[in-house]
Amino acid sequence: MRQTVKIIRKVDIEKQYEHALRLELDYELASLYSAMQENDTKEMERCKKRLKEIQDELNGLHAYA
């Protein structure tokens, strides 16, 4: 029974983490769009780097699903 509860908690934590990553993904996409409108290449590169990191984290979560 304890193992079942541990597994359920782990799945809940992973879902919360995935949700937070998706919110951050949306924020970074909006930031990238804004940087593109302003032609801010430094900010565009920062956004793209963070988007890649988020993508890698999401792929890592799905690898264990």
HTML snippet that shows the backbone in 3Dmol.js (N, CA, C, O; Angstrom):
<script src="https://3Dmol.org/build/3Dmol-min.js"></script>
<div id="view" style="width:600px;height:400px;position:relative"></div>
<script>
const pdb = `
ATOM      1  N   MET A   1       0.821  -1.189   0.000  1.00  0.00           N
ATOM      2  CA  MET A   1       0.000   0.000   0.000  1.00  0.00           C
ATOM      3  C   MET A   1       0.876   1.269   0.000  1.00  0.00           C
ATOM      4  O   MET A   1       0.582   2.230  -0.712  1.00  0.00           O
ATOM      5  N   ARG A   2       1.941   1.262   0.795  1.00  0.00           N
ATOM      6  CA  ARG A   2       2.813   2.425   0.856  1.00  0.00           C
ATOM      7  C   ARG A   2       3.479   2.700  -0.484  1.00  0.00           C
ATOM      8  O   ARG A   2       3.645   3.855  -0.876  1.00  0.00           O
ATOM      9  N   GLN A   3       3.856   1.648  -1.178  1.00  0.00           N
ATOM     10  CA  GLN A   3       4.487   1.826  -2.491  1.00  0.00           C
ATOM     11  C   GLN A   3       3.505   2.439  -3.475  1.00  0.00           C
ATOM     12  O   GLN A   3       3.885   3.279  -4.290  1.00  0.00           O
ATOM     13  N   THR A   4       2.258   2.029  -3.406  1.00  0.00           N
ATOM     14  CA  THR A   4       1.231   2.584  -4.284  1.00  0.00           C
ATOM     15  C   THR A   4       1.070   4.074  -4.025  1.00  0.00           C
ATOM     16  O   THR A   4       0.978   4.865  -4.964  1.00  0.00           O
ATOM     17  N   VAL A   5       1.037   4.454  -2.761  1.00  0.00           N
ATOM     18  CA  VAL A   5       0.912   5.871  -2.403  1.00  0.00           C
ATOM     19  C   VAL A   5       2.133   6.645  -2.895  1.00  0.00           C
ATOM     20  O   VAL A   5       1.989   7.755  -3.408  1.00  0.00           O
ATOM     21  N   LYS A   6       3.334   6.077  -2.746  1.00  0.00           N
ATOM     22  CA  LYS A   6       4.560   6.729  -3.232  1.00  0.00           C
ATOM     23  C   LYS A   6       4.493   6.954  -4.739  1.00  0.00           C
ATOM     24  O   LYS A   6       4.843   8.025  -5.235  1.00  0.00           O
ATOM     25  N   ILE A   7       4.045   5.941  -5.453  1.00  0.00           N
ATOM     26  CA  ILE A   7       3.959   6.040  -6.910  1.00  0.00           C
ATOM     27  C   ILE A   7       2.962   7.121  -7.314  1.00  0.00           C
ATOM     28  O   ILE A   7       3.230   7.916  -8.215  1.00  0.00           O
ATOM     29  N   ILE A   8       1.821   7.147  -6.651  1.00  0.00           N
ATOM     30  CA  ILE A   8       0.799   8.151  -6.961  1.00  0.00           C
ATOM     31  C   ILE A   8       1.335   9.550  -6.677  1.00  0.00           C
ATOM     32  O   ILE A   8       1.124  10.464  -7.475  1.00  0.00           O
ATOM     33  N   ARG A   9       2.016   9.729  -5.566  1.00  0.00           N
ATOM     34  CA  ARG A   9       2.595  11.036  -5.236  1.00  0.00           C
ATOM     35  C   ARG A   9       3.630  11.449  -6.272  1.00  0.00           C
ATOM     36  O   ARG A   9       3.680  12.607  -6.687  1.00  0.00           O
ATOM     37  N   LYS A  10       4.455  10.492  -6.686  1.00  0.00           N
ATOM     38  CA  LYS A  10       5.486  10.788  -7.681  1.00  0.00           C
ATOM     39  C   LYS A  10       4.849  11.240  -8.993  1.00  0.00           C
ATOM     40  O   LYS A  10       5.304  12.203  -9.610  1.00  0.00           O
ATOM     41  N   VAL A  11       3.804  10.548  -9.410  1.00  0.00           N
ATOM     42  CA  VAL A  11       3.109  10.902 -10.648  1.00  0.00           C
ATOM     43  C   VAL A  11       2.496  12.292 -10.514  1.00  0.00           C
ATOM     44  O   VAL A  11       2.561  13.087 -11.452  1.00  0.00           O
ATOM     45  N   ASP A  12       1.902  12.594  -9.358  1.00  0.00           N
ATOM     46  CA  ASP A  12       1.320  13.924  -9.147  1.00  0.00           C
ATOM     47  C   ASP A  12       2.382  15.016  -9.218  1.00  0.00           C
ATOM     48  O   ASP A  12       2.165  16.063  -9.828  1.00  0.00           O
ATOM     49  N   ILE A  13       3.526  14.769  -8.594  1.00  0.00           N
ATOM     50  CA  ILE A  13       4.618  15.748  -8.613  1.00  0.00           C
ATOM     51  C   ILE A  13       5.114  15.961 -10.033  1.00  0.00           C
ATOM     52  O   ILE A  13       5.369  17.094 -10.441  1.00  0.00           O
ATOM     53  N   GLU A  14       5.251  14.877 -10.791  1.00  0.00           N
ATOM     54  CA  GLU A  14       5.704  14.993 -12.182  1.00  0.00           C
ATOM     55  C   GLU A  14       4.704  15.774 -13.027  1.00  0.00           C
ATOM     56  O   GLU A  14       5.099  16.569 -13.880  1.00  0.00           O
ATOM     57  N   LYS A  15       3.409  15.552 -12.793  1.00  0.00           N
ATOM     58  CA  LYS A  15       2.383  16.292 -13.534  1.00  0.00           C
ATOM     59  C   LYS A  15       2.433  17.774 -13.191  1.00  0.00           C
ATOM     60  O   LYS A  15       2.289  18.617 -14.077  1.00  0.00           O
ATOM     61  N   GLN A  16       2.635  18.104 -11.917  1.00  0.00           N
ATOM     62  CA  GLN A  16       2.749  19.500 -11.511  1.00  0.00           C
ATOM     63  C   GLN A  16       3.975  20.140 -12.146  1.00  0.00           C
ATOM     64  O   GLN A  16       3.919  21.280 -12.607  1.00  0.00           O
ATOM     65  N   TYR A  17       5.082  19.405 -12.168  1.00  0.00           N
ATOM     66  CA  TYR A  17       6.310  19.916 -12.766  1.00  0.00           C
ATOM     67  C   TYR A  17       6.115  20.143 -14.264  1.00  0.00           C
ATOM     68  O   TYR A  17       6.563  21.152 -14.809  1.00  0.00           O
ATOM     69  N   GLU A  18       5.452  19.205 -14.920  1.00  0.00           N
ATOM     70  CA  GLU A  18       5.192  19.354 -16.352  1.00  0.00           C
ATOM     71  C   GLU A  18       4.312  20.571 -16.606  1.00  0.00           C
ATOM     72  O   GLU A  18       4.539  21.316 -17.560  1.00  0.00           O
ATOM     73  N   HIS A  19       3.318  20.774 -15.765  1.00  0.00           N
ATOM     74  CA  HIS A  19       2.439  21.935 -15.913  1.00  0.00           C
ATOM     75  C   HIS A  19       3.245  23.232 -15.763  1.00  0.00           C
ATOM     76  O   HIS A  19       3.071  24.169 -16.542  1.00  0.00           O
ATOM     77  N   ALA A  20       4.116  23.279 -14.769  1.00  0.00           N
ATOM     78  CA  ALA A  20       4.959  24.467 -14.549  1.00  0.00           C
ATOM     79  C   ALA A  20       5.869  24.707 -15.753  1.00  0.00           C
ATOM     80  O   ALA A  20       6.062  25.849 -16.172  1.00  0.00           O
ATOM     81  N   LEU A  21       6.425  23.632 -16.306  1.00  0.00           N
ATOM     82  CA  LEU A  21       7.282  23.779 -17.489  1.00  0.00           C
ATOM     83  C   LEU A  21       6.486  24.319 -18.671  1.00  0.00           C
ATOM     84  O   LEU A  21       6.986  25.151 -19.428  1.00  0.00           O
ATOM     85  N   ARG A  22       5.262  23.855 -18.832  1.00  0.00           N
ATOM     86  CA  ARG A  22       4.434  24.333 -19.944  1.00  0.00           C
ATOM     87  C   ARG A  22       4.077  25.809 -19.780  1.00  0.00           C
ATOM     88  O   ARG A  22       4.013  26.548 -20.762  1.00  0.00           O
ATOM     89  N   LEU A  23       3.844  26.238 -18.537  1.00  0.00           N
ATOM     90  CA  LEU A  23       3.606  27.664 -18.287  1.00  0.00           C
ATOM     91  C   LEU A  23       4.854  28.477 -18.619  1.00  0.00           C
ATOM     92  O   LEU A  23       4.766  29.546 -19.225  1.00  0.00           O
ATOM     93  N   GLU A  24       5.996  27.972 -18.225  1.00  0.00           N
ATOM     94  CA  GLU A  24       7.249  28.655 -18.527  1.00  0.00           C
ATOM     95  C   GLU A  24       7.498  28.670 -20.036  1.00  0.00           C
ATOM     96  O   GLU A  24       8.015  29.650 -20.571  1.00  0.00           O
ATOM     97  N   LEU A  25       7.137  27.603 -20.709  1.00  0.00           N
ATOM     98  CA  LEU A  25       7.261  27.524 -22.160  1.00  0.00           C
ATOM     99  C   LEU A  25       6.445  28.639 -22.818  1.00  0.00           C
ATOM    100  O   LEU A  25       6.934  29.334 -23.708  1.00  0.00           O
ATOM    101  N   ASP A  26       5.195  28.801 -22.368  1.00  0.00           N
ATOM    102  CA  ASP A  26       4.344  29.864 -22.904  1.00  0.00           C
ATOM    103  C   ASP A  26       4.958  31.238 -22.665  1.00  0.00           C
ATOM    104  O   ASP A  26       4.948  32.096 -23.547  1.00  0.00           O
ATOM    105  N   TYR A  27       5.491  31.437 -21.460  1.00  0.00           N
ATOM    106  CA  TYR A  27       6.113  32.717 -21.131  1.00  0.00           C
ATOM    107  C   TYR A  27       7.317  32.995 -22.033  1.00  0.00           C
ATOM    108  O   TYR A  27       7.478  34.105 -22.540  1.00  0.00           O
ATOM    109  N   GLU A  28       8.151  31.991 -22.226  1.00  0.00           N
ATOM    110  CA  GLU A  28       9.343  32.179 -23.066  1.00  0.00           C
ATOM    111  C   GLU A  28       8.965  32.412 -24.526  1.00  0.00           C
ATOM    112  O   GLU A  28       9.630  33.177 -25.225  1.00  0.00           O
ATOM    113  N   LEU A  29       7.913  31.762 -24.985  1.00  0.00           N
ATOM    114  CA  LEU A  29       7.452  32.009 -26.357  1.00  0.00           C
ATOM    115  C   LEU A  29       6.974  33.450 -26.509  1.00  0.00           C
ATOM    116  O   LEU A  29       7.256  34.103 -27.514  1.00  0.00           O
ATOM    117  N   ALA A  30       6.253  33.937 -25.509  1.00  0.00           N
ATOM    118  CA  ALA A  30       5.793  35.330 -25.544  1.00  0.00           C
ATOM    119  C   ALA A  30       6.986  36.282 -25.496  1.00  0.00           C
ATOM    120  O   ALA A  30       7.001  37.298 -26.190  1.00  0.00           O
ATOM    121  N   SER A  31       7.978  35.954 -24.682  1.00  0.00           N
ATOM    122  CA  SER A  31       9.184  36.780 -24.602  1.00  0.00           C
ATOM    123  C   SER A  31       9.935  36.780 -25.926  1.00  0.00           C
ATOM    124  O   SER A  31      10.439  37.814 -26.364  1.00  0.00           O
ATOM    125  N   LEU A  32      10.007  35.616 -26.558  1.00  0.00           N
ATOM    126  CA  LEU A  32      10.677  35.519 -27.854  1.00  0.00           C
ATOM    127  C   LEU A  32       9.943  36.365 -28.896  1.00  0.00           C
ATOM    128  O   LEU A  32      10.571  37.078 -29.680  1.00  0.00           O
ATOM    129  N   TYR A  33       8.636  36.284 -28.900  1.00  0.00           N
ATOM    130  CA  TYR A  33       7.842  37.079 -29.847  1.00  0.00           C
ATOM    131  C   TYR A  33       8.103  38.571 -29.638  1.00  0.00           C
ATOM    132  O   TYR A  33       8.292  39.321 -30.596  1.00  0.00           O
ATOM    133  N   SER A  34       8.109  38.984 -28.376  1.00  0.00           N
ATOM    134  CA  SER A  34       8.365  40.386 -28.058  1.00  0.00           C
ATOM    135  C   SER A  34       9.760  40.806 -28.520  1.00  0.00           C
ATOM    136  O   SER A  34       9.935  41.885 -29.086  1.00  0.00           O
ATOM    137  N   ALA A  35      10.743  39.951 -28.275  1.00  0.00           N
ATOM    138  CA  ALA A  35      12.116  40.248 -28.694  1.00  0.00           C
ATOM    139  C   ALA A  35      12.207  40.326 -30.214  1.00  0.00           C
ATOM    140  O   ALA A  35      12.952  41.145 -30.753  1.00  0.00           O
ATOM    141  N   MET A  36      11.457  39.482 -30.900  1.00  0.00           N
ATOM    142  CA  MET A  36      11.461  39.519 -32.362  1.00  0.00           C
ATOM    143  C   MET A  36      10.851  40.824 -32.865  1.00  0.00           C
ATOM    144  O   MET A  36      11.332  41.409 -33.835  1.00  0.00           O
ATOM    145  N   GLN A  37       9.791  41.275 -32.201  1.00  0.00           N
ATOM    146  CA  GLN A  37       9.153  42.535 -32.600  1.00  0.00           C
ATOM    147  C   GLN A  37      10.114  43.715 -32.409  1.00  0.00           C
ATOM    148  O   GLN A  37      10.119  44.663 -33.195  1.00  0.00           O
ATOM    149  N   GLU A  38      10.920  43.636 -31.358  1.00  0.00           N
ATOM    150  CA  GLU A  38      11.858  44.721 -31.050  1.00  0.00           C
ATOM    151  C   GLU A  38      13.217  44.512 -31.721  1.00  0.00           C
ATOM    152  O   GLU A  38      14.103  45.359 -31.611  1.00  0.00           O
ATOM    153  N   ASN A  39      13.378  43.392 -32.410  1.00  0.00           N
ATOM    154  CA  ASN A  39      14.624  43.044 -33.079  1.00  0.00           C
ATOM    155  C   ASN A  39      15.798  42.990 -32.095  1.00  0.00           C
ATOM    156  O   ASN A  39      16.903  43.440 -32.397  1.00  0.00           O
ATOM    157  N   ASP A  40      15.527  42.426 -30.909  1.00  0.00           N
ATOM    158  CA  ASP A  40      16.526  42.295 -29.837  1.00  0.00           C
ATOM    159  C   ASP A  40      17.172  40.911 -29.952  1.00  0.00           C
ATOM    160  O   ASP A  40      16.668  39.929 -29.407  1.00  0.00           O
ATOM    161  N   THR A  41      18.292  40.856 -30.669  1.00  0.00           N
ATOM    162  CA  THR A  41      18.917  39.561 -30.945  1.00  0.00           C
ATOM    163  C   THR A  41      19.444  38.880 -29.682  1.00  0.00           C
ATOM    164  O   THR A  41      19.404  37.655 -29.575  1.00  0.00           O
ATOM    165  N   LYS A  42      19.933  39.663 -28.737  1.00  0.00           N
ATOM    166  CA  LYS A  42      20.452  39.074 -27.497  1.00  0.00           C
ATOM    167  C   LYS A  42      19.332  38.369 -26.726  1.00  0.00           C
ATOM    168  O   LYS A  42      19.508  37.247 -26.251  1.00  0.00           O
ATOM    169  N   GLU A  43      18.193  39.027 -26.609  1.00  0.00           N
ATOM    170  CA  GLU A  43      17.048  38.436 -25.911  1.00  0.00           C
ATOM    171  C   GLU A  43      16.487  37.239 -26.695  1.00  0.00           C
ATOM    172  O   GLU A  43      16.051  36.255 -26.098  1.00  0.00           O
ATOM    173  N   MET A  44      16.500  37.326 -28.023  1.00  0.00           N
ATOM    174  CA  MET A  44      16.020  36.201 -28.832  1.00  0.00           C
ATOM    175  C   MET A  44      16.868  34.957 -28.574  1.00  0.00           C
ATOM    176  O   MET A  44      16.334  33.858 -28.425  1.00  0.00           O
ATOM    177  N   GLU A  45      18.163  35.128 -28.522  1.00  0.00           N
ATOM    178  CA  GLU A  45      19.057  33.994 -28.269  1.00  0.00           C
ATOM    179  C   GLU A  45      18.838  33.416 -26.877  1.00  0.00           C
ATOM    180  O   GLU A  45      18.851  32.198 -26.701  1.00  0.00           O
ATOM    181  N   ARG A  46      18.634  34.291 -25.882  1.00  0.00           N
ATOM    182  CA  ARG A  46      18.382  33.825 -24.526  1.00  0.00           C
ATOM    183  C   ARG A  46      17.091  33.008 -24.471  1.00  0.00           C
ATOM    184  O   ARG A  46      17.041  31.950 -23.844  1.00  0.00           O
ATOM    185  N   CYS A  47      16.047  33.514 -25.135  1.00  0.00           N
ATOM    186  CA  CYS A  47      14.757  32.816 -25.162  1.00  0.00           C
ATOM    187  C   CYS A  47      14.885  31.463 -25.858  1.00  0.00           C
ATOM    188  O   CYS A  47      14.361  30.458 -25.378  1.00  0.00           O
ATOM    189  N   LYS A  48      15.575  31.445 -26.978  1.00  0.00           N
ATOM    190  CA  LYS A  48      15.733  30.186 -27.714  1.00  0.00           C
ATOM    191  C   LYS A  48      16.508  29.163 -26.888  1.00  0.00           C
ATOM    192  O   LYS A  48      16.187  27.975 -26.904  1.00  0.00           O
ATOM    193  N   LYS A  49      17.519  29.625 -26.173  1.00  0.00           N
ATOM    194  CA  LYS A  49      18.293  28.718 -25.325  1.00  0.00           C
ATOM    195  C   LYS A  49      17.408  28.134 -24.232  1.00  0.00           C
ATOM    196  O   LYS A  49      17.437  26.929 -23.982  1.00  0.00           O
ATOM    197  N   ARG A  50      16.620  28.990 -23.582  1.00  0.00           N
ATOM    198  CA  ARG A  50      15.742  28.507 -22.505  1.00  0.00           C
ATOM    199  C   ARG A  50      14.649  27.599 -23.069  1.00  0.00           C
ATOM    200  O   ARG A  50      14.289  26.609 -22.432  1.00  0.00           O
ATOM    201  N   LEU A  51      14.124  27.911 -24.230  1.00  0.00           N
ATOM    202  CA  LEU A  51      13.114  27.050 -24.851  1.00  0.00           C
ATOM    203  C   LEU A  51      13.681  25.653 -25.129  1.00  0.00           C
ATOM    204  O   LEU A  51      12.993  24.648 -24.950  1.00  0.00           O
ATOM    205  N   LYS A  52      14.925  25.605 -25.562  1.00  0.00           N
ATOM    206  CA  LYS A  52      15.577  24.315 -25.807  1.00  0.00           C
ATOM    207  C   LYS A  52      15.722  23.537 -24.498  1.00  0.00           C
ATOM    208  O   LYS A  52      15.497  22.328 -24.460  1.00  0.00           O
ATOM    209  N   GLU A  53      16.101  24.241 -23.422  1.00  0.00           N
ATOM    210  CA  GLU A  53      16.228  23.583 -22.121  1.00  0.00           C
ATOM    211  C   GLU A  53      14.885  23.025 -21.651  1.00  0.00           C
ATOM    212  O   GLU A  53      14.817  21.909 -21.136  1.00  0.00           O
ATOM    213  N   ILE A  54      13.825  23.800 -21.829  1.00  0.00           N
ATOM    214  CA  ILE A  54      12.490  23.347 -21.433  1.00  0.00           C
ATOM    215  C   ILE A  54      12.085  22.136 -22.259  1.00  0.00           C
ATOM    216  O   ILE A  54      11.536  21.171 -21.727  1.00  0.00           O
ATOM    217  N   GLN A  55      12.354  22.185 -23.552  1.00  0.00           N
ATOM    218  CA  GLN A  55      12.033  21.061 -24.430  1.00  0.00           C
ATOM    219  C   GLN A  55      12.755  19.800 -23.971  1.00  0.00           C
ATOM    220  O   GLN A  55      12.159  18.724 -23.925  1.00  0.00           O
ATOM    221  N   ASP A  56      14.020  19.927 -23.635  1.00  0.00           N
ATOM    222  CA  ASP A  56      14.787  18.771 -23.170  1.00  0.00           C
ATOM    223  C   ASP A  56      14.215  18.214 -21.867  1.00  0.00           C
ATOM    224  O   ASP A  56      14.138  16.999 -21.688  1.00  0.00           O
ATOM    225  N   GLU A  57      13.818  19.102 -20.965  1.00  0.00           N
ATOM    226  CA  GLU A  57      13.233  18.653 -19.701  1.00  0.00           C
ATOM    227  C   GLU A  57      11.906  17.926 -19.935  1.00  0.00           C
ATOM    228  O   GLU A  57      11.647  16.886 -19.330  1.00  0.00           O
ATOM    229  N   LEU A  58      11.074  18.476 -20.812  1.00  0.00           N
ATOM    230  CA  LEU A  58       9.797  17.821 -21.119  1.00  0.00           C
ATOM    231  C   LEU A  58      10.018  16.467 -21.792  1.00  0.00           C
ATOM    232  O   LEU A  58       9.320  15.499 -21.489  1.00  0.00           O
ATOM    233  N   ASN A  59      10.978  16.401 -22.695  1.00  0.00           N
ATOM    234  CA  ASN A  59      11.288  15.125 -23.333  1.00  0.00           C
ATOM    235  C   ASN A  59      11.783  14.108 -22.300  1.00  0.00           C
ATOM    236  O   ASN A  59      11.458  12.925 -22.389  1.00  0.00           O
ATOM    237  N   GLY A  60      12.557  14.560 -21.336  1.00  0.00           N
ATOM    238  CA  GLY A  60      13.030  13.683 -20.282  1.00  0.00           C
ATOM    239  C   GLY A  60      11.884  13.141 -19.433  1.00  0.00           C
ATOM    240  O   GLY A  60      11.894  11.973 -19.044  1.00  0.00           O
ATOM    241  N   LEU A  61      10.910  13.978 -19.149  1.00  0.00           N
ATOM    242  CA  LEU A  61       9.752  13.521 -18.386  1.00  0.00           C
ATOM    243  C   LEU A  61       8.966  12.473 -19.166  1.00  0.00           C
ATOM    244  O   LEU A  61       8.509  11.481 -18.599  1.00  0.00           O
ATOM    245  N   HIS A  62       8.812  12.695 -20.450  1.00  0.00           N
ATOM    246  CA  HIS A  62       8.026  11.772 -21.267  1.00  0.00           C
ATOM    247  C   HIS A  62       8.766  10.476 -21.551  1.00  0.00           C
ATOM    248  O   HIS A  62       8.148   9.467 -21.891  1.00  0.00           O
ATOM    249  N   ALA A  63      10.067  10.496 -21.415  1.00  0.00           N
ATOM    250  CA  ALA A  63      10.851   9.274 -21.641  1.00  0.00           C
ATOM    251  C   ALA A  63      10.541   8.218 -20.584  1.00  0.00           C
ATOM    252  O   ALA A  63      10.660   7.019 -20.836  1.00  0.00           O
ATOM    253  N   TYR A  64      10.140   8.680 -19.395  1.00  0.00           N
ATOM    254  CA  TYR A  64       9.853   7.746 -18.308  1.00  0.00           C
ATOM    255  C   TYR A  64       8.375   7.419 -18.203  1.00  0.00           C
ATOM    256  O   TYR A  64       7.977   6.600 -17.375  1.00  0.00           O
ATOM    257  N   ALA A  65       7.564   8.048 -19.030  1.00  0.00           N
ATOM    258  CA  ALA A  65       6.112   7.815 -18.950  1.00  0.00           C
ATOM    259  C   ALA A  65       5.719   6.509 -19.605  1.00  0.00           C
ATOM    260  O   ALA A  65       4.539   6.160 -19.627  1.00  0.00           O
TER     261      ALA A  65
END
`;
const viewer = $3Dmol.createViewer("view");
viewer.addModel(pdb, "pdb");
viewer.setStyle({}, {cartoon: {color: "spectrum"}});
viewer.zoomTo();
viewer.render();
</script>
